[in-house]
Amino acid sequence: MPDHRTRQHLADLLLEPATAAGGFLDTLGDAPQAGPATGLAQRLMRTTLLPQVYERYWRPVLGRVLKGPGGPTMTGEVESATGLLALRPGHVVLDVACGTGRFTRAFGDAVGPDGLAIGLDGARSMLVRAVEETDSPAVAYLRADAVEPPLKSSTVDAICCFAALHMFAEPERALDSFTRILRPGGRIVLLTSARRDWPPARIADTAAGIISGQRMFDRGEIAASLRARGFTDVGEQYFGVAQMVSGRLPDVR
Ligand SMILES: C[S@@+](CC[C@H](N)C(=O)[O-])C[C@H]1O[C@@H](n2cnc3c(N)ncnc32)[C@H](O)[C@@H]1O
């Protein structure tokens, strides 16, 4: 259960008041989900069953299928994200679409008790599970829309958004929001879909995206989006139908 000081730290960064509910702060009230529905995958995340099996079975198995045999393990993903964000004690890090908090907890360990790791998600059931799984004085959870996180501008040192950008109704608007929230010099890392180039595979990937309600981004598309928003040191890795893209804002805007 997050402690009072951590939750107050998060409340101080918010643009709007939030209600405290079930161990997390909530800015969505009675709304069943954040933003417009985008399809099957997003709807599944709101069920009560999926969060129970998500971290141990669902994410590792589906992740392996999508990343292919050469992609990183779950531990590897967490290590890559933590490393690419260059997290240090005292940092504020935002884990967008945190699910059950696998990455948020690791970020909490990296930023320590003087820092803050915020896990943001739109699904109540995911956050309930995340709170149950978390025992860190540095972690606080927030129920909010990932496309427009209600955080003050230039308040966050690092943003992670794994396995979710392709589910959002407006991913480009989400990237605008992330850029606004990050401090100068802030870092971002994203793991999302990457449609393959070979034409038959491309057709299959596009069809799978339509059926599951998830956007299939092209290779290079996310990197170009980050560069267009002023990010530098943009790094890209591709495995299977996934891409991990990172970048850093200049020290002075
Ligand atoms: C596949 S999970 C990813 C969880 C975690 N980041 C990981 O890599 O395992 C996607 C998460 O995105 C959340 N999500 C989808 N659309 C959202 C939105 N518009 N706002 C907030 N959360 C959203 C879902 O509730 C779900 O928990």
The ligand as an SDF file (V2000), in Angstrom:
LIG
                    3D

 27 29  0  0  0  0  0  0  0  0999 V2000
   -0.8910   -4.7180  -22.2440 C   0  0  0  0  0  0  0  0  0  0  0  0
   -1.0630   -3.7360  -20.7980 S   0  0  0  0  0  0  0  0  0  0  0  0
    0.6050   -3.1350  -20.5450 C   0  0  0  0  0  0  0  0  0  0  0  0
    0.9930   -3.1470  -19.0860 C   0  0  0  0  0  0  0  0  0  0  0  0
    2.4660   -2.9090  -18.8360 C   0  0  0  0  0  0  0  0  0  0  0  0
    2.8860   -1.6050  -19.3090 N   0  0  0  0  0  0  0  0  0  0  0  0
    3.3100   -3.9960  -19.4630 C   0  0  0  0  0  0  0  0  0  0  0  0
    4.1550   -3.6900  -20.3200 O   0  0  0  0  0  0  0  0  0  0  0  0
    3.1310   -5.1460  -19.0900 O   0  0  0  0  0  0  0  0  0  0  0  0
   -1.8560   -2.3050  -21.4620 C   0  0  0  0  0  0  0  0  0  0  0  0
   -2.4530   -1.4200  -20.3810 C   0  0  0  0  0  0  0  0  0  0  0  0
   -2.8880   -0.2030  -21.0040 O   0  0  0  0  0  0  0  0  0  0  0  0
   -4.0170    0.2610  -20.2980 C   0  0  0  0  0  0  0  0  0  0  0  0
   -4.6930    1.2500  -21.1640 N   0  0  0  0  0  0  0  0  0  0  0  0
   -5.1460    1.0840  -22.4250 C   0  0  0  0  0  0  0  0  0  0  0  0
   -5.6610    2.2490  -22.8920 N   0  0  0  0  0  0  0  0  0  0  0  0
   -5.5040    3.1730  -21.8970 C   0  0  0  0  0  0  0  0  0  0  0  0
   -5.8090    4.5660  -21.7750 C   0  0  0  0  0  0  0  0  0  0  0  0
   -6.3740    5.2660  -22.7620 N   0  0  0  0  0  0  0  0  0  0  0  0
   -5.4980    5.1800  -20.6060 N   0  0  0  0  0  0  0  0  0  0  0  0
   -4.9320    4.4980  -19.5750 C   0  0  0  0  0  0  0  0  0  0  0  0
   -4.6000    3.1840  -19.6460 N   0  0  0  0  0  0  0  0  0  0  0  0
   -4.8980    2.5360  -20.7870 C   0  0  0  0  0  0  0  0  0  0  0  0
   -4.8050   -1.0100  -20.0250 C   0  0  0  0  0  0  0  0  0  0  0  0
   -5.7250   -0.8270  -18.9830 O   0  0  0  0  0  0  0  0  0  0  0  0
   -3.6940   -1.9850  -19.6900 C   0  0  0  0  0  0  0  0  0  0  0  0
   -3.4500   -2.0650  -18.3070 O   0  0  0  0  0  0  0  0  0  0  0  0
  1  2  1  0
  2  3  1  0
  2 10  1  0
  3  4  1  0
  4  5  1  0
  5  6  1  0
  5  7  1  0
  7  8  2  0
  7  9  1  0
 10 11  1  0
 11 12  1  0
 11 26  1  0
 12 13  1  0
 13 14  1  0
 13 24  1  0
 14 15  1  0
 14 23  1  0
 15 16  2  0
 16 17  1  0
 17 18  1  0
 17 23  2  0
 18 19  1  0
 18 20  2  0
 20 21  1  0
 21 22  2  0
 22 23  1  0
 24 25  1  0
 24 26  1  0
 26 27  1  0
M  CHG  2   2   1   9  -1
M  END
$$$$
